[in-house]
């Protein structure tokens, strides 16, 4: 059970990180504020650092990880582009989209932490780092809402 929960939690972290990095990449070109761009870029770098750590653990277990749900990715892309297409203040819109995404990520990761409670502590720690990164990003973009 420990092994199974460990891999499942790592997979969910992997998928969540990919979704977050893809979302940041999607909105970065539309951001006007250099400060907001900096917040997003630093968060992307933090997510990628956690992703490397996650992938190393997945490699140790001989697992390829997990990609985000294609339907969720498509809906996210559609919502982002629709909202930005109608926005007169792209920084405000980006901040709102990122805040919503971070909230969903934190909620999902906490649910997976509870669901896969037999996972190894080092994997739970990665999940908690990712939750902290999401919370930090949401706080960092609040000034632009």
SEDRENLO-675940 format. One line per field, with one value per residue (C-alpha): x, y, z; residue in three letters; residue number from 1; chain. Coordinates in Angstrom, 3 decimals. Each point is the difference from the previous one (the first is absolute). Layout:
BEGIN
c1: c(X / ...)
c2: c(Y / ...)
c3: c(Z / ...)
r: c(ALA / ...)
k: c(NUM / ...)
c: c(A / ...)
***
This chain:
BEGIN
c1: c(0.000 / 2.839 / 1.611 / -3.311 / -1.036 / 3.480 / -0.080 / -3.575 / 0.785 / 3.139 / -2.036 / -2.566 / 2.764 / 1.548 / -3.280 / -0.728 / 3.420 / -0.321 / -3.420 / 1.347 / 3.075 / -2.108 / -2.419 / 2.802 / 1.497 / -3.413 / -0.484 / 3.549 / 0.031 / -3.188 / 1.239 / 0.844 / 1.507 / 3.674 / -0.581 / -2.802 / 2.130 / 2.753 / -2.379 / -1.243 / 3.493 / 1.337 / -2.963 / 0.526 / 3.632 / -1.062 / -2.549 / 2.628 / 2.402 / -2.689 / -0.777 / 3.628 / -0.081 / -3.291 / 1.274 / 3.151 / -2.173 / -2.248 / 3.111 / 1.121 / -3.320 / 0.192 / -3.083 / -0.509 / -2.349 / -3.288 / -1.105 / -2.866 / -3.472 / -0.364 / -3.553 / 1.165 / 2.849 / -2.348 / -2.520 / 2.765 / 1.382 / -3.450 / -0.886 / 3.351 / -0.165 / -3.662 / 0.457 / 3.183 / -1.602 / -2.765 / 2.161 / 0.896 / 2.457 / 1.994 / 2.036 / -3.160 / -1.426 / 3.229 / 0.120 / -3.557 / 0.652 / 3.213 / -1.695 / -2.816 / 2.484 / 2.053 / -3.121 / -0.986 / 3.552 / 0.156 / -3.402 / 0.924 / 3.394 / -1.453 / -2.639 / 2.720 / 2.071 / -3.008 / -0.868 / 3.534 / 0.800 / 2.249 / 2.436 / 3.590 / 0.689 / 2.497 / -2.731 / -2.471 / 2.676 / 0.202 / -3.778 / 0.207 / 2.751 / -2.228 / -2.953 / 2.222 / 1.170 / -3.621 / -0.989 / 3.025 / -0.870 / -3.621 / 1.190 / 2.554 / -2.601 / -2.600 / 1.238 / -1.039 / -3.583)
c2: c(0.000 / 2.411 / -0.534 / 0.388 / 3.159 / 1.460 / -0.380 / 1.242 / 3.127 / 0.648 / -0.345 / 2.528 / 2.436 / -0.483 / 0.691 / 3.023 / 1.503 / -0.433 / 1.652 / 2.911 / 0.554 / -0.208 / 2.569 / 2.402 / -0.437 / 0.727 / 3.318 / 1.381 / 1.541 / 1.928 / 1.558 / 3.709 / 0.569 / -0.889 / -0.715 / -2.453 / -1.657 / -0.376 / -1.592 / -2.456 / -0.825 / -0.656 / -2.245 / -1.876 / -0.588 / -1.273 / -2.334 / -1.309 / -0.627 / -2.016 / -1.769 / -1.139 / -1.331 / -1.767 / -1.481 / -1.304 / -1.871 / -1.324 / -1.193 / -1.806 / -1.879 / -0.652 / 2.122 / 2.602 / 2.217 / 1.377 / 2.734 / 2.320 / -1.033 / 1.135 / 1.209 / 2.126 / 1.386 / 0.851 / 1.679 / 1.993 / 1.142 / 0.971 / 1.916 / 1.793 / 1.091 / 0.994 / 2.086 / 1.643 / 0.666 / 2.045 / 1.617 / 3.671 / -0.689 / -3.150 / 0.151 / -0.024 / -2.862 / -2.007 / 0.526 / -1.265 / -3.042 / -0.849 / 0.438 / -2.342 / -2.550 / 0.113 / -0.517 / -3.033 / -1.352 / 0.399 / -1.637 / -2.939 / -0.554 / 0.015 / -2.488 / -2.266 / 0.305 / -1.279 / -2.648 / -1.417 / 0.199 / -3.092 / 1.771 / 0.411 / 3.110 / 1.379 / -0.056 / 1.646 / 2.654 / 0.657 / 0.370 / 2.490 / 1.951 / 0.188 / 1.162 / 2.684 / 1.099 / 0.291 / 1.993 / 2.274 / 0.638 / 0.805 / 2.471 / 1.493 / 0.878 / 1.465 / 3.555 / -0.246 / -1.163)
c3: c(0.000 / 0.830 / -3.397 / -1.855 / 1.887 / -0.450 / -3.770 / -0.288 / 2.032 / -2.068 / -3.186 / 1.196 / 0.956 / -3.427 / -1.810 / 2.190 / -0.605 / -3.761 / 0.065 / 2.039 / -2.173 / -3.170 / 1.439 / 0.868 / -3.481 / -1.511 / 1.791 / 0.219 / -3.499 / 0.794 / 3.265 / -0.144 / 3.454 / 0.369 / 3.699 / -0.746 / -2.687 / 2.595 / 2.543 / -2.636 / -1.279 / 3.503 / 0.746 / -3.249 / 0.954 / 3.440 / -1.572 / -2.415 / 2.890 / 1.800 / -3.278 / -0.347 / 3.565 / -0.691 / -3.256 / 1.714 / 2.483 / -2.757 / -1.848 / 3.163 / -0.065 / -3.752 / -0.676 / -2.736 / 1.988 / -1.166 / -2.365 / 0.833 / -1.079 / -3.646 / 0.646 / 2.934 / -2.096 / -2.849 / 2.266 / 1.693 / -3.340 / -1.243 / 3.172 / 0.037 / -3.599 / 0.130 / 3.134 / -1.242 / -3.372 / 1.640 / 2.665 / 0.089 / 2.851 / -0.786 / 3.224 / 2.090 / -2.057 / 0.206 / 3.770 / 0.347 / -2.185 / 1.858 / 3.386 / -1.059 / -1.335 / 3.192 / 2.103 / -2.055 / 0.232 / 3.779 / 0.385 / -2.240 / 1.596 / 3.495 / -1.130 / -1.447 / 3.186 / 1.938 / -2.574 / -0.221 / 3.696 / -0.139 / -2.359 / 1.139 / 2.063 / -2.529 / -2.642 / 2.356 / 0.563 / -3.749 / -0.085 / 2.850 / -1.801 / -3.050 / 2.102 / 1.551 / -3.470 / -1.171 / 3.073 / -0.420 / -3.654 / 0.837 / 2.621 / -2.421 / -2.632 / 2.380 / -0.500 / -3.645 / 0.555)
r: c(UNK / UNK / UNK / UNK / UNK / UNK / UNK / UNK / UNK / UNK / UNK / UNK / UNK / UNK / UNK / UNK / UNK / UNK / UNK / UNK / UNK / UNK / UNK / UNK / UNK / UNK / UNK / UNK / UNK / UNK / UNK / UNK / UNK / UNK / UNK / UNK / UNK / UNK / UNK / UNK / UNK / UNK / UNK / UNK / UNK / UNK / UNK / UNK / UNK / UNK / UNK / UNK / UNK / UNK / UNK / UNK / UNK / UNK / UNK / UNK / UNK / UNK / UNK / UNK / UNK / UNK / UNK / UNK / UNK / UNK / UNK / UNK / UNK / UNK / UNK / UNK / UNK / UNK / UNK / UNK / UNK / UNK / UNK / UNK / UNK / UNK / UNK / UNK / UNK / UNK / UNK / UNK / UNK / UNK / UNK / UNK / UNK / UNK / UNK / UNK / UNK / UNK / UNK / UNK / UNK / UNK / UNK / UNK / UNK / UNK / UNK / UNK / UNK / UNK / UNK / UNK / UNK / UNK / UNK / UNK / UNK / UNK / UNK / UNK / UNK / UNK / UNK / UNK / UNK / UNK / UNK / UNK / UNK / UNK / UNK / UNK / UNK / UNK / UNK / UNK / UNK / UNK / UNK / UNK / UNK)
k: c(1 / 2 / 3 / 4 / 5 / 6 / 7 / 8 / 9 / 10 / 11 / 12 / 13 / 14 / 15 / 16 / 17 / 18 / 19 / 20 / 21 / 22 / 23 / 24 / 25 / 26 / 27 / 28 / 29 / 30 / 31 / 32 / 33 / 34 / 35 / 36 / 37 / 38 / 39 / 40 / 41 / 42 / 43 / 44 / 45 / 46 / 47 / 48 / 49 / 50 / 51 / 52 / 53 / 54 / 55 / 56 / 57 / 58 / 59 / 60 / 61 / 62 / 63 / 64 / 65 / 66 / 67 / 68 / 69 / 70 / 71 / 72 / 73 / 74 / 75 / 76 / 77 / 78 / 79 / 80 / 81 / 82 / 83 / 84 / 85 / 86 / 87 / 88 / 89 / 90 / 91 / 92 / 93 / 94 / 95 / 96 / 97 / 98 / 99 / 100 / 101 / 102 / 103 / 104 / 105 / 106 / 107 / 108 / 109 / 110 / 111 / 112 / 113 / 114 / 115 / 116 / 117 / 118 / 119 / 120 / 121 / 122 / 123 / 124 / 125 / 126 / 127 / 128 / 129 / 130 / 131 / 132 / 133 / 134 / 135 / 136 / 137 / 138 / 139 / 140 / 141 / 142 / 143 / 144 / 145)
c: c(A / A / A / A / A / A / A / A / A / A / A / A / A / A / A / A / A / A / A / A / A / A / A / A / A / A / A / A / A / A / A / A / A / A / A / A / A / A / A / A / A / A / A / A / A / A / A / A / A / A / A / A / A / A / A / A / A / A / A / A / A / A / A / A / A / A / A / A / A / A / A / A / A / A / A / A / A / A / A / A / A / A / A / A / A / A / A / A / A / A / A / A / A / A / A / A / A / A / A / A / A / A / A / A / A / A / A / A / A / A / A / A / A / A / A / A / A / A / A / A / A / A / A / A / A / A / A / A / A / A / A / A / A / A / A / A / A / A / A / A / A / A / A / A / A)
***
